[in-house]
Amino acid sequence: MTIADIKTILSSVQGFENAVAFRAFPEKQTPPLPFIVFADTGVRAFHADNVNYYVCPTYTIELHERVRDPATELLVEAKLTSNGLTFDRIINYDSAEKCWTVSYDIITKGE
């Protein structure tokens, strides 16, 4: 799964058609909350005998919300699940930005 594939999946979440960016939005072009940013964070490799048999790219997806909205979070989670992506979820409050960040760590299927 590529960066473009991830962006397509996230942009298809209802209400986020123009509110998804890889790493960050261009300066002074950040949409109002809620929005989603995502980044590739590495790979998980299945290896033995000094050979990588299968490599799976990993990503972190961040949903930024002014107020936590379980319905919006469920939309994102349903879209990930319907595309065969499993995730771990971490929730934090950013006091400097005064918003919630719901992070999803995913491991994709390798090519």
MILO-463582 format. One record per atom (N, C-alpha, C, O, CB): residue number from 1; atom name; x, y, z. Coordinates in steps of 0.02 Angstrom, whole numbers, padded with zeros to 5 digits. Glycine has a CB too. Layout:
N
pos,site,xx,yy,zz
NUM,CA,X,Y,Z;
...
This chain:
111
pos,site,xx,yy,zz
1,N,00042,-00058,00000;
1,CA,00000,00000,00000;
1,C,00045,00062,00000;
1,O,00093,00066,00038;
1,CB,-00048,00000,00061;
2,N,00028,00110,-00042;
2,CA,00070,00169,-00051;
2,C,00041,00228,-00012;
2,O,-00013,00225,00016;
2,CB,00075,00187,-00126;
3,N,00080,00282,-00011;
3,CA,00058,00344,00020;
3,C,-00005,00369,-00015;
3,O,-00052,00393,00018;
3,CB,00114,00398,00018;
4,N,-00006,00365,-00081;
4,CA,-00065,00386,-00119;
4,C,-00127,00344,-00101;
4,O,-00182,00371,-00096;
4,CB,-00052,00381,-00195;
5,N,-00117,00279,-00091;
5,CA,-00173,00236,-00071;
5,C,-00201,00257,-00003;
5,O,-00262,00262,00005;
5,CB,-00150,00162,-00067;
6,N,-00157,00271,00044;
6,CA,-00179,00292,00111;
6,C,-00217,00359,00105;
6,O,-00269,00367,00137;
6,CB,-00118,00300,00159;
7,N,-00191,00405,00066;
7,CA,-00225,00470,00059;
7,C,-00294,00461,00027;
7,O,-00342,00494,00048;
7,CB,-00183,00518,00015;
8,N,-00299,00417,-00022;
8,CA,-00364,00404,-00054;
8,C,-00414,00376,-00003;
8,O,-00472,00397,-00001;
8,CB,-00356,00356,-00113;
9,N,-00391,00328,00037;
9,CA,-00435,00299,00088;
9,C,-00459,00352,00137;
9,O,-00518,00357,00152;
9,CB,-00399,00242,00125;
10,N,-00412,00392,00163;
10,CA,-00430,00442,00213;
10,C,-00473,00498,00184;
10,O,-00518,00523,00218;
10,CB,-00367,00472,00244;
11,N,-00460,00517,00122;
11,CA,-00499,00570,00090;
11,C,-00570,00547,00075;
11,O,-00614,00588,00063;
11,CB,-00466,00592,00025;
12,N,-00582,00481,00076;
12,CA,-00649,00456,00064;
12,C,-00692,00452,00128;
12,O,-00750,00433,00125;
12,CB,-00645,00387,00032;
13,N,-00662,00470,00185;
13,CA,-00701,00474,00247;
13,C,-00748,00534,00240;
13,O,-00726,00589,00223;
13,CB,-00654,00481,00311;
14,N,-00812,00524,00254;
14,CA,-00862,00576,00247;
14,C,-00840,00639,00285;
14,O,-00826,00637,00344;
14,CB,-00929,00552,00273;
15,N,-00838,00696,00248;
15,CA,-00820,00760,00278;
15,C,-00746,00777,00275;
15,O,-00727,00832,00295;
15,CB,-00841,00761,00349;
16,N,-00704,00732,00250;
16,CA,-00632,00744,00249;
16,C,-00603,00747,00178;
16,O,-00543,00739,00169;
16,CB,-00596,00690,00288;
17,N,-00646,00759,00129;
17,CA,-00624,00758,00059;
17,C,-00564,00805,00046;
17,O,-00520,00789,00007;
17,CB,-00682,00777,00014;
18,N,-00564,00863,00079;
18,CA,-00510,00912,00070;
18,C,-00473,00927,00135;
18,O,-00442,00980,00142;
18,CB,-00538,00977,00041;
19,N,-00477,00880,00182;
19,CA,-00448,00893,00247;
19,C,-00400,00837,00267;
19,O,-00397,00817,00325;
19,CB,-00503,00900,00300;
20,N,-00361,00812,00218;
20,CA,-00311,00760,00229;
20,C,-00245,00782,00198;
20,O,-00244,00805,00141;
20,CB,-00335,00692,00200;
21,N,-00191,00774,00236;
21,CA,-00125,00792,00210;
21,C,-00073,00741,00231;
21,O,-00077,00712,00285;
21,CB,-00105,00862,00234;
22,N,-00024,00732,00188;
22,CA,00034,00691,00205;
22,C,00082,00734,00244;
22,O,00105,00786,00219;
22,CB,00068,00661,00141;
23,N,00098,00715,00304;
23,CA,00142,00749,00352;
23,C,00112,00814,00379;
23,O,00102,00820,00439;
23,CB,00209,00764,00319;
24,N,00097,00863,00336;
24,CA,00069,00927,00360;
24,C,00038,00964,00301;
24,O,00052,00949,00243;
24,CB,00125,00971,00392;
25,N,-00005,01011,00317;
25,CA,-00034,01053,00265;
25,C,00016,01108,00249;
25,O,00057,01126,00291;
25,CB,-00103,01083,00288;
26,N,00014,01135,00188;
26,CA,00058,01192,00173;
26,C,00045,01250,00221;
26,O,-00011,01259,00245;
26,CB,00048,01215,00099;
27,N,00096,01288,00235;
27,CA,00091,01343,00282;
27,C,00033,01389,00263;
27,O,00025,01407,00205;
27,CB,00156,01383,00284;
28,N,-00008,01407,00312;
28,CA,-00066,01451,00306;
28,C,-00122,01420,00264;
28,O,-00167,01456,00242;
28,CB,-00046,01517,00277;
29,N,-00121,01353,00253;
29,CA,-00174,01320,00216;
29,C,-00206,01264,00256;
29,O,-00240,01221,00228;
29,CB,-00147,01293,00150;
30,N,-00195,01264,00321;
30,CA,-00225,01213,00364;
30,C,-00300,01226,00368;
30,O,-00321,01281,00385;
30,CB,-00193,01214,00435;
31,N,-00340,01174,00354;
31,CA,-00413,01184,00358;
31,C,-00435,01188,00431;
31,O,-00396,01172,00476;
31,CB,-00450,01127,00322;
32,N,-00497,01209,00443;
32,CA,-00522,01209,00512;
32,C,-00528,01138,00537;
32,O,-00534,01091,00498;
32,CB,-00590,01246,00517;
33,N,-00527,01131,00603;
33,CA,-00536,01065,00634;
33,C,-00606,01040,00619;
33,O,-00653,01080,00615;
33,CB,-00524,01068,00710;
34,N,-00615,00975,00612;
34,CA,-00566,00922,00615;
34,C,-00529,00913,00549;
34,O,-00556,00929,00496;
34,CB,-00599,00856,00636;
35,N,-00468,00886,00553;
35,CA,-00431,00868,00493;
35,C,-00387,00809,00509;
35,O,-00378,00790,00567;
35,CB,-00388,00927,00467;
36,N,-00358,00779,00456;
36,CA,-00316,00719,00464;
36,C,-00249,00732,00431;
36,O,-00245,00757,00376;
36,CB,-00351,00657,00433;
37,N,-00196,00713,00467;
37,CA,-00129,00710,00437;
37,C,-00102,00639,00448;
37,O,-00121,00606,00496;
37,CB,-00080,00764,00468;
38,N,-00058,00618,00403;
38,CA,-00030,00551,00411;
38,C,00042,00552,00386;
38,O,00062,00596,00347;
38,CB,-00071,00499,00372;
39,N,00081,00503,00409;
39,CA,00151,00499,00390;
39,C,00172,00426,00388;
39,O,00147,00384,00425;
39,CB,00196,00539,00439;
40,N,00219,00411,00344;
40,CA,00249,00344,00345;
40,C,00301,00344,00401;
40,O,00340,00391,00407;
40,CB,00281,00326,00275;
41,N,00301,00291,00440;
41,CA,00343,00291,00500;
41,C,00394,00235,00500;
41,O,00430,00226,00549;
41,CB,00300,00285,00561;
42,N,00397,00196,00446;
42,CA,00447,00143,00442;
42,C,00419,00081,00411;
42,O,00370,00083,00373;
42,CB,00474,00127,00511;
43,N,00449,00024,00427;
43,CA,00426,-00041,00403;
43,C,00431,-00093,00458;
43,O,00472,-00086,00504;
43,CB,00465,-00062,00340;
44,N,00391,-00143,00452;
44,CA,00398,-00203,00493;
44,C,00420,-00258,00445;
44,O,00388,-00268,00393;
44,CB,00330,-00223,00531;
45,N,00473,-00292,00461;
45,CA,00498,-00344,00417;
45,C,00491,-00412,00450;
45,O,00505,-00421,00509;
45,CB,00571,-00331,00399;
46,N,00470,-00460,00410;
46,CA,00468,-00530,00432;
46,C,00531,-00562,00401;
46,O,00537,-00566,00340;
46,CB,00401,-00567,00409;
47,N,00575,-00584,00445;
47,CA,00639,-00607,00418;
47,C,00663,-00670,00455;
47,O,00644,-00684,00512;
47,CB,00693,-00552,00424;
48,N,00705,-00706,00420;
48,CA,00738,-00765,00448;
48,C,00798,-00780,00405;
48,O,00799,-00764,00345;
48,CB,00689,-00827,00452;
49,N,00848,-00811,00434;
49,CA,00908,-00831,00397;
49,C,00939,-00772,00359;
49,O,00962,-00780,00302;
49,CB,00891,-00887,00348;
50,N,00938,-00713,00390;
50,CA,00967,-00653,00361;
50,C,00933,-00630,00296;
50,O,00965,-00599,00254;
50,CB,01040,-00664,00347;
51,N,00869,-00646,00289;
51,CA,00831,-00626,00230;
51,C,00766,-00594,00252;
51,O,00731,-00621,00295;
51,CB,00818,-00687,00183;
52,N,00749,-00536,00224;
52,CA,00683,-00506,00234;
52,C,00635,-00539,00184;
52,O,00639,-00526,00124;
52,CB,00685,-00428,00226;
53,N,00591,-00580,00210;
53,CA,00544,-00614,00166;
53,C,00483,-00571,00149;
53,O,00454,-00579,00095;
53,CB,00521,-00678,00198;
54,N,00465,-00527,00193;
54,CA,00405,-00487,00183;
54,C,00414,-00422,00222;
54,O,00432,-00422,00280;
54,CB,00341,-00525,00207;
55,N,00403,-00366,00189;
55,CA,00410,-00300,00220;
55,C,00343,-00265,00219;
55,O,00312,-00260,00166;
55,CB,00466,-00258,00185;
56,N,00321,-00240,00276;
56,CA,00257,-00205,00282;
56,C,00268,-00132,00302;
56,O,00294,-00119,00356;
56,CB,00211,-00241,00334;
57,N,00250,-00085,00259;
57,CA,00256,-00014,00278;
57,C,00209,00002,00337;
57,O,00155,-00026,00343;
57,CB,00239,00031,00218;
58,N,00231,00047,00380;
58,CA,00190,00069,00436;
58,C,00176,00144,00430;
58,O,00216,00182,00403;
58,CB,00226,00054,00503;
59,N,00118,00164,00455;
59,CA,00096,00234,00452;
59,C,00065,00254,00518;
59,O,00040,00212,00556;
59,CB,00045,00245,00394;
60,N,00069,00318,00533;
60,CA,00031,00347,00588;
60,C,-00017,00397,00558;
60,O,00002,00442,00520;
60,CB,00078,00380,00641;
61,N,-00080,00390,00576;
61,CA,-00134,00435,00553;
61,C,-00157,00474,00614;
61,O,-00169,00444,00667;
61,CB,-00193,00395,00519;
62,N,-00162,00539,00607;
62,CA,-00184,00581,00663;
62,C,-00247,00619,00645;
62,O,-00248,00659,00598;
62,CB,-00128,00630,00684;
63,N,-00300,00607,00683;
63,CA,-00362,00645,00677;
63,C,-00359,00700,00729;
63,O,-00354,00686,00789;
63,CB,-00425,00599,00687;
64,N,-00362,00762,00707;
64,CA,-00360,00820,00753;
64,C,-00430,00848,00760;
64,O,-00463,00863,00710;
64,CB,-00310,00875,00727;
65,N,-00454,00853,00822;
65,CA,-00522,00877,00837;
65,C,-00520,00928,00893;
65,O,-00482,00922,00941;
65,CB,-00567,00817,00856;
66,N,-00562,00979,00887;
66,CA,-00568,01028,00942;
66,C,-00599,00995,01003;
66,O,-00575,01003,01059;
66,CB,-00609,01090,00919;
67,N,-00653,00958,00991;
67,CA,-00687,00920,01043;
67,C,-00692,00849,01019;
67,O,-00707,00837,00960;
67,CB,-00759,00950,01059;
68,N,-00678,00801,01062;
68,CA,-00682,00731,01041;
68,C,-00751,00714,01017;
68,O,-00801,00730,01050;
68,CB,-00663,00684,01099;
69,N,-00754,00683,00959;
69,CA,-00818,00664,00929;
69,C,-00816,00590,00911;
69,O,-00788,00571,00859;
69,CB,-00833,00708,00866;
70,N,-00844,00548,00953;
70,CA,-00842,00475,00940;
70,C,-00871,00456,00872;
70,O,-00848,00408,00841;
70,CB,-00880,00439,00994;
71,N,-00921,00493,00847;
71,CA,-00950,00477,00781;
71,C,-00898,00487,00726;
71,O,-00893,00447,00680;
71,CB,-01012,00521,00768;
72,N,-00860,00541,00729;
72,CA,-00807,00553,00680;
72,C,-00753,00500,00685;
72,O,-00728,00475,00635;
72,CB,-00777,00624,00688;
73,N,-00733,00484,00746;
73,CA,-00682,00433,00756;
73,C,-00706,00366,00728;
73,O,-00666,00329,00698;
73,CB,-00665,00426,00831;
74,N,-00769,00349,00737;
74,CA,-00796,00287,00710;
74,C,-00796,00287,00634;
74,O,-00785,00235,00603;
74,CB,-00867,00276,00735;
75,N,-00808,00345,00602;
75,CA,-00804,00350,00529;
75,C,-00734,00332,00504;
75,O,-00726,00294,00457;
75,CB,-00823,00421,00505;
76,N,-00683,00360,00538;
76,CA,-00614,00346,00518;
76,C,-00598,00273,00529;
76,O,-00570,00240,00486;
76,CB,-00564,00391,00559;
77,N,-00617,00247,00587;
77,CA,-00602,00177,00603;
77,C,-00638,00129,00556;
77,O,-00610,00078,00537;
77,CB,-00622,00162,00676;
78,N,-00700,00145,00538;
78,CA,-00737,00102,00492;
78,C,-00704,00102,00423;
78,O,-00702,00050,00389;
78,CB,-00810,00126,00486;
79,N,-00679,00159,00402;
79,CA,-00646,00163,00336;
79,C,-00581,00123,00337;
79,O,-00566,00087,00289;
79,CB,-00631,00236,00317;
80,N,-00543,00127,00391;
80,CA,-00482,00087,00396;
80,C,-00499,00012,00395;
80,O,-00468,-00026,00358;
80,CB,-00443,00104,00461;
81,N,-00548,-00007,00435;
81,CA,-00567,-00077,00440;
81,C,-00593,-00104,00374;
81,O,-00576,-00159,00354;
81,CB,-00619,-00087,00495;
82,N,-00635,-00065,00340;
82,CA,-00664,-00088,00276;
82,C,-00611,-00095,00221;
82,O,-00623,-00128,00171;
82,CB,-00718,-00040,00253;
83,N,-00553,-00064,00232;
83,CA,-00498,-00071,00184;
83,C,-00446,-00121,00208;
83,O,-00390,-00124,00181;
83,CB,-00465,-00003,00173;
84,N,-00464,-00161,00257;
84,CA,-00420,-00215,00281;
84,C,-00361,-00191,00322;
84,O,-00311,-00226,00327;
84,CB,-00395,-00252,00223;
85,N,-00367,-00132,00352;
85,CA,-00312,-00105,00392;
85,C,-00329,-00112,00467;
85,O,-00380,-00087,00490;
85,CB,-00299,-00031,00374;
86,N,-00285,-00145,00503;
86,CA,-00293,-00149,00575;
86,C,-00254,-00091,00606;
86,O,-00208,-00064,00576;
86,CB,-00267,-00218,00603;
87,N,-00273,-00072,00667;
87,CA,-00242,-00013,00697;
87,C,-00240,-00019,00772;
87,O,-00277,-00057,00803;
87,CB,-00280,00050,00677;
88,N,-00194,00020,00801;
88,CA,-00193,00034,00872;
88,C,-00210,00108,00879;
88,O,-00190,00148,00837;
88,CB,-00122,00017,00905;
89,N,-00248,00127,00930;
89,CA,-00271,00196,00938;
89,C,-00243,00225,01003;
89,O,-00243,00192,01055;
89,CB,-00348,00200,00938;
90,N,-00218,00286,00998;
90,CA,-00192,00323,01056;
90,C,-00225,00392,01054;
90,O,-00229,00424,01002;
90,CB,-00113,00328,01054;
91,N,-00247,00415,01112;
91,CA,-00282,00480,01116;
91,C,-00243,00526,01162;
91,O,-00225,00507,01218;
91,CB,-00355,00471,01142;
92,N,-00230,00587,01139;
92,CA,-00194,00637,01178;
92,C,-00227,00705,01170;
92,O,-00260,00719,01120;
92,CB,-00120,00641,01156;
93,N,-00219,00747,01221;
93,CA,-00241,00816,01216;
93,C,-00179,00860,01210;
93,O,-00133,00856,01250;
93,CB,-00284,00836,01279;
94,N,-00179,00904,01159;
94,CA,-00124,00951,01147;
94,C,-00145,01018,01177;
94,O,-00184,01055,01147;
94,CB,-00107,00957,01071;
95,N,-00118,01033,01236;
95,CA,-00139,01095,01270;
95,C,-00115,01157,01234;
95,O,-00146,01210,01240;
95,CB,-00113,01095,01341;
96,N,-00060,01153,01197;
96,CA,-00035,01211,01160;
96,C,-00083,01228,01102;
96,O,-00097,01287,01090;
96,CB,00036,01198,01133;
97,N,-00106,01177,01067;
97,CA,-00151,01187,01010;
97,C,-00224,01186,01031;
97,O,-00268,01202,00991;
97,CB,-00138,01135,00957;
98,N,-00237,01166,01093;
98,CA,-00305,01160,01120;
98,C,-00349,01116,01076;
98,O,-00404,01135,01056;
98,CB,-00336,01230,01127;
99,N,-00322,01056,01062;
99,CA,-00361,01008,01023;
99,C,-00342,00937,01042;
99,O,-00289,00925,01072;
99,CB,-00352,01019,00947;
100,N,-00385,00890,01025;
100,CA,-00373,00819,01036;
100,C,-00340,00790,00974;
100,O,-00356,00809,00918;
100,CB,-00439,00782,01052;
101,N,-00294,00744,00985;
101,CA,-00264,00706,00931;
101,C,-00277,00632,00944;
101,O,-00256,00604,00994;
101,CB,-00187,00720,00926;
102,N,-00313,00602,00896;
102,CA,-00325,00530,00899;
102,C,-00279,00499,00847;
102,O,-00288,00510,00787;
102,CB,-00402,00513,00885;
103,N,-00230,00461,00870;
103,CA,-00179,00432,00826;
103,C,-00194,00359,00814;
103,O,-00211,00321,00860;
103,CB,-00108,00440,00856;
104,N,-00188,00340,00751;
104,CA,-00198,00270,00731;
104,C,-00132,00246,00701;
104,O,-00108,00274,00651;
104,CB,-00257,00262,00680;
105,N,-00102,00195,00730;
105,CA,-00043,00165,00703;
105,C,-00065,00104,00663;
105,O,-00098,00059,00690;
105,CB,00009,00145,00759;
106,N,-00045,00101,00599;
106,CA,-00066,00046,00557;
106,C,-00006,00013,00524;
106,O,00046,00045,00512;
106,CB,-00116,00070,00503;
107,N,-00013,-00050,00511;
107,CA,00036,-00088,00474;
107,C,00001,-00112,00410;
107,O,-00050,-00147,00413;
107,CB,00066,-00149,00516;
108,N,00028,-00093,00353;
108,CA,-00004,-00111,00290;
108,C,00023,-00177,00264;
108,O,00073,-00204,00288;
108,CB,00006,-00055,00237;
109,N,-00011,-00203,00215;
109,CA,00013,-00263,00181;
109,C,00070,-00242,00135;
109,O,00063,-00194,00097;
109,CB,-00045,-00299,00141;
110,N,00125,-00278,00138;
110,CA,00182,-00263,00096;
110,C,00167,-00278,00023;
110,O,00121,-00315,00007;
110,CB,00242,-00303,00118;
111,N,00206,-00249,-00020;
111,CA,00198,-00260,-00093;
111,C,00236,-00322,-00113;
111,O,00236,-00340,-00172;
111,CB,00223,-00198,-00133;
